[in-house]
Amino acid sequence: MPAADKARELSTWISEEGPDADIDLALSAAPYFALSESDSHAILDQVATSIKPWCKVARRIGMSAHDVDVYATAIGVDG
């Protein structure tokens, strides 16, 4: 959800720390999912690489600059 609509939080908590959508919190919970530190960082890198061009795709499909700015707060990655 864009930040204007709702605070960035997870609907399914990944740890006992709360619902905050936070990379450090996700990494600290990795052992609960049988992920090593190196595996969790590799997954994080793969996801970041995959979603990095989202902004260009959004513009290509006709999203307005305003909507791109709004959804950037939900995606958390600048295009």
WODA-V766581 format. One record per helix or strand. SS is the DSSP state (@ for helix, = for strand). FROM is the first residue (numbers start at 0). TO is the last residue. Records with the same first field share a line. If there is no record, write none. Layout:
SS=FROM-TO + FROM-TO
This chain:
==8-8 + 19-19
@=22-32 + 36-50 + 53-59 + 64-74
